[in-house]
C-alpha cells in the first residue's frame, strides 16, 4: 500500500461517517440580526431576524452558526445567539474537521469575523462571588522570592521592567 493511501482512507472514512447527534439544539436571537445565505458578513441577506426569535441549530462554522428560521436555512453570527440546549447536539468529527479546514475570507471583500467570549451579559457580572477553592489552589503555587530568583538564574532568565497601563482618568 502506498504511504499516502492510509491518510486518504482515514479522511474518506471520517467524511462518510454519520454524525452522532442527539436532540436538535435550539438558539434564541439576542439582538435583531440578519440571516445570511453564506457564513460571511458580505453575503446576501435572506431576511431579518427579530430579538427573542427561536431557531433550530443546523451546524457551526468558525464564528457562524447555520440555523433554520421557519422555512429558511441560513447563517447567523454566533454572538447574536444564545444557545438553549447546551451539549444536546454534537457535531460529527467530519463536520468539525471540514469547518476548521475551510476557514476562509469573505466572498468578495476579504473580510472575516473573529469572536471571543459569547453569552455573557451585564447581569452575569452583577452578583459575582469568588471561587475560594480556586483561590486556595492559586495560593499553593506561591514560592519564596529566593526560590524564584534561583530558578530564573538556572535558566538564564533576566529581570525586565514593564510600565503599568494606567486606568482611564489616572495620571
C-alpha positions as a LaTeX table, in Angstrom:
\begin{tabular}{lrrr}
\hline
Residue & $x$ (\AA) & $y$ (\AA) & $z$ (\AA) \\
\hline
Unk1 & 0.00 & 0.00 & 0.00 \\
Unk2 & 1.34 & 3.43 & $-0.89$ \\
Unk3 & 2.27 & 5.72 & 2.04 \\
Unk4 & $-0.37$ & 8.33 & 1.22 \\
Unk5 & $-3.18$ & 5.79 & 0.91 \\
Unk6 & $-3.68$ & 5.39 & 4.68 \\
Unk7 & $-4.37$ & 9.11 & 5.33 \\
Unk8 & $-6.74$ & 9.17 & 2.34 \\
Unk9 & $-8.60$ & 6.15 & 3.72 \\
Unk10 & $-8.88$ & 7.74 & 7.17 \\
Unk11 & $-10.16$ & 11.05 & 5.81 \\
Unk12 & $-12.56$ & 9.22 & 3.47 \\
Unk13 & $-13.93$ & 7.17 & 6.35 \\
Unk14 & $-14.38$ & 10.27 & 8.50 \\
Unk15 & $-16.16$ & 12.13 & 5.72 \\
Unk16 & $-18.77$ & 9.42 & 5.32 \\
Unk17 & $-19.23$ & 8.56 & 8.99 \\
Unk18 & $-22.68$ & 9.71 & 10.10 \\
Unk19 & $-22.95$ & 12.38 & 12.76 \\
Unk20 & $-23.81$ & 11.27 & 16.26 \\
Unk21 & $-26.35$ & 13.92 & 17.07 \\
Unk22 & $-28.92$ & 13.80 & 19.79 \\
Unk23 & $-31.76$ & 16.28 & 20.26 \\
Unk24 & $-31.84$ & 19.28 & 17.95 \\
Unk25 & $-30.09$ & 22.27 & 19.52 \\
Unk26 & $-32.10$ & 25.46 & 19.86 \\
Unk27 & $-30.90$ & 29.05 & 19.89 \\
Unk28 & $-32.55$ & 32.38 & 20.60 \\
Unk29 & $-31.68$ & 35.58 & 18.77 \\
Unk30 & $-30.38$ & 38.03 & 21.40 \\
Unk31 & $-30.45$ & 41.14 & 19.17 \\
Unk32 & $-32.03$ & 41.95 & 15.83 \\
Unk33 & $-29.75$ & 40.45 & 13.18 \\
Unk34 & $-29.62$ & 39.23 & 9.60 \\
Unk35 & $-29.93$ & 35.70 & 8.25 \\
Unk36 & $-27.20$ & 35.36 & 5.61 \\
Unk37 & $-27.02$ & 32.98 & 2.65 \\
Unk38 & $-23.39$ & 32.08 & 3.45 \\
Unk39 & $-21.19$ & 32.44 & 6.56 \\
Unk40 & $-19.74$ & 35.80 & 5.52 \\
Unk41 & $-20.54$ & 39.37 & 6.55 \\
Unk42 & $-20.87$ & 40.42 & 2.91 \\
Unk43 & $-23.12$ & 37.51 & 1.87 \\
Unk44 & $-26.67$ & 38.09 & 0.64 \\
Unk45 & $-29.18$ & 38.79 & 3.44 \\
Unk46 & $-32.07$ & 36.33 & 3.25 \\
Unk47 & $-34.22$ & 38.01 & 5.91 \\
Unk48 & $-34.09$ & 39.92 & 9.16 \\
Unk49 & $-34.40$ & 38.04 & 12.44 \\
Unk50 & $-36.03$ & 39.65 & 15.47 \\
Unk51 & $-34.79$ & 39.59 & 19.04 \\
Unk52 & $-36.08$ & 36.54 & 21.02 \\
Unk53 & $-36.86$ & 34.58 & 17.85 \\
Unk54 & $-36.27$ & 30.82 & 18.33 \\
Unk55 & $-34.13$ & 28.98 & 15.78 \\
Unk56 & $-33.00$ & 25.40 & 15.18 \\
Unk57 & $-29.22$ & 24.98 & 15.01 \\
Unk58 & $-28.07$ & 23.01 & 11.97 \\
Unk59 & $-24.26$ & 23.35 & 12.10 \\
Unk60 & $-21.39$ & 25.63 & 13.04 \\
Unk61 & $-18.52$ & 27.06 & 11.02 \\
Unk62 & $-15.91$ & 29.32 & 12.62 \\
Unk63 & $-17.82$ & 32.25 & 14.17 \\
Unk64 & $-21.04$ & 31.47 & 12.30 \\
Unk65 & $-23.98$ & 29.21 & 13.11 \\
Unk66 & $-26.19$ & 27.68 & 10.42 \\
Unk67 & $-29.79$ & 27.87 & 11.55 \\
Unk68 & $-33.28$ & 27.08 & 10.36 \\
Unk69 & $-35.65$ & 30.01 & 10.78 \\
Unk70 & $-39.18$ & 28.84 & 9.94 \\
Unk71 & $-38.87$ & 27.85 & 6.25 \\
Unk72 & $-35.41$ & 29.34 & 5.55 \\
Unk73 & $-31.95$ & 27.99 & 6.29 \\
Unk74 & $-29.06$ & 30.42 & 6.57 \\
Unk75 & $-26.17$ & 31.70 & 8.65 \\
Unk76 & $-26.10$ & 33.95 & 11.73 \\
Unk77 & $-23.12$ & 35.36 & 13.63 \\
Unk78 & $-22.62$ & 33.23 & 16.73 \\
Unk79 & $-22.52$ & 36.28 & 19.01 \\
Unk80 & $-26.09$ & 37.12 & 18.00 \\
Unk81 & $-27.38$ & 33.88 & 19.54 \\
Unk82 & $-27.94$ & 32.37 & 22.97 \\
Unk83 & $-27.94$ & 28.59 & 22.92 \\
Unk84 & $-30.70$ & 26.78 & 24.77 \\
Unk85 & $-29.72$ & 23.11 & 24.84 \\
Unk86 & $-26.06$ & 23.17 & 25.84 \\
Unk87 & $-24.46$ & 19.98 & 24.67 \\
Unk88 & $-27.56$ & 18.24 & 23.34 \\
Unk89 & $-26.42$ & 18.36 & 19.74 \\
Unk90 & $-22.97$ & 17.12 & 18.98 \\
Unk91 & $-21.32$ & 17.72 & 15.66 \\
Unk92 & $-19.59$ & 14.93 & 13.80 \\
Unk93 & $-15.83$ & 14.80 & 13.56 \\
Unk94 & $-16.22$ & 15.29 & 9.81 \\
Unk95 & $-18.25$ & 18.44 & 10.31 \\
Unk96 & $-15.71$ & 19.78 & 12.79 \\
Unk97 & $-12.72$ & 18.98 & 10.54 \\
Unk98 & $-14.35$ & 20.44 & 7.45 \\
Unk99 & $-15.34$ & 23.56 & 9.39 \\
Unk100 & $-11.84$ & 24.06 & 10.74 \\
Unk101 & $-10.16$ & 23.30 & 7.42 \\
Unk102 & $-12.36$ & 25.66 & 5.46 \\
Unk103 & $-11.86$ & 28.83 & 7.50 \\
Unk104 & $-11.59$ & 31.37 & 4.74 \\
Unk105 & $-12.00$ & 35.01 & 3.92 \\
Unk106 & $-15.31$ & 36.62 & 2.92 \\
Unk107 & $-16.66$ & 36.09 & $-0.54$ \\
Unk108 & $-15.88$ & 39.43 & $-2.15$ \\
Unk109 & $-14.26$ & 41.85 & 0.24 \\
Unk110 & $-11.82$ & 39.54 & 2.01 \\
Unk111 & $-13.45$ & 40.29 & 5.37 \\
Unk112 & $-13.77$ & 37.77 & 8.13 \\
Unk113 & $-15.06$ & 37.84 & 11.69 \\
Unk114 & $-13.21$ & 36.92 & 14.87 \\
Unk115 & $-15.06$ & 36.23 & 18.08 \\
Unk116 & $-14.12$ & 35.82 & 21.70 \\
Unk117 & $-16.41$ & 35.12 & 24.65 \\
Unk118 & $-20.10$ & 34.73 & 23.95 \\
Unk119 & $-23.14$ & 34.52 & 26.13 \\
Unk120 & $-22.10$ & 36.98 & 28.85 \\
Unk121 & $-24.46$ & 39.77 & 29.71 \\
Unk122 & $-24.15$ & 42.73 & 32.12 \\
Unk123 & $-26.36$ & 40.74 & 34.53 \\
Unk124 & $-23.69$ & 38.00 & 34.58 \\
Unk125 & $-21.38$ & 40.38 & 36.42 \\
Unk126 & $-23.80$ & 41.79 & 39.00 \\
Unk127 & $-23.65$ & 39.07 & 41.67 \\
Unk128 & $-20.15$ & 37.65 & 41.29 \\
Unk129 & $-18.61$ & 35.72 & 44.15 \\
Unk130 & $-15.06$ & 34.39 & 44.48 \\
Unk131 & $-14.29$ & 30.73 & 43.96 \\
Unk132 & $-12.42$ & 30.03 & 47.21 \\
Unk133 & $-11.22$ & 26.58 & 46.11 \\
Unk134 & $-9.56$ & 28.08 & 43.03 \\
Unk135 & $-8.13$ & 30.92 & 45.09 \\
Unk136 & $-6.59$ & 28.48 & 47.58 \\
Unk137 & $-5.19$ & 26.38 & 44.74 \\
Unk138 & $-3.65$ & 29.53 & 43.25 \\
Unk139 & $-2.12$ & 30.37 & 46.64 \\
Unk140 & $-0.50$ & 26.92 & 46.76 \\
Unk141 & 1.63 & 27.87 & 43.71 \\
Unk142 & 3.27 & 30.71 & 45.66 \\
Unk143 & 7.07 & 30.42 & 46.07 \\
Unk144 & 9.57 & 32.44 & 48.04 \\
Unk145 & 11.47 & 35.18 & 46.22 \\
Unk146 & 14.83 & 33.41 & 46.64 \\
Unk147 & 13.47 & 30.19 & 45.11 \\
Unk148 & 12.12 & 32.15 & 42.13 \\
Unk149 & 15.45 & 34.00 & 41.71 \\
Unk150 & 17.38 & 30.70 & 41.76 \\
Unk151 & 15.02 & 29.22 & 39.17 \\
Unk152 & 15.47 & 32.26 & 36.91 \\
Unk153 & 19.26 & 32.18 & 37.26 \\
Unk154 & 19.45 & 28.47 & 36.39 \\
Unk155 & 17.50 & 29.10 & 33.18 \\
Unk156 & 19.32 & 32.31 & 32.19 \\
Unk157 & 16.23 & 34.47 & 32.68 \\
Unk158 & 16.67 & 38.18 & 33.37 \\
Unk159 & 14.60 & 40.92 & 35.03 \\
Unk160 & 12.55 & 43.18 & 32.80 \\
Unk161 & 10.95 & 46.49 & 33.70 \\
Unk162 & 7.42 & 46.90 & 32.38 \\
Unk163 & 5.34 & 50.03 & 32.78 \\
Unk164 & 1.87 & 49.55 & 34.21 \\
Unk165 & $-1.04$ & 50.52 & 32.00 \\
Unk166 & $-2.82$ & 53.46 & 33.58 \\
Unk167 & $-6.53$ & 53.30 & 34.09 \\
Unk168 & $-8.73$ & 55.80 & 32.30 \\
Unk169 & $-8.52$ & 59.15 & 34.07 \\
Unk170 & $-5.42$ & 58.14 & 36.05 \\
Unk171 & $-2.38$ & 60.46 & 35.97 \\
\hline
\end{tabular}
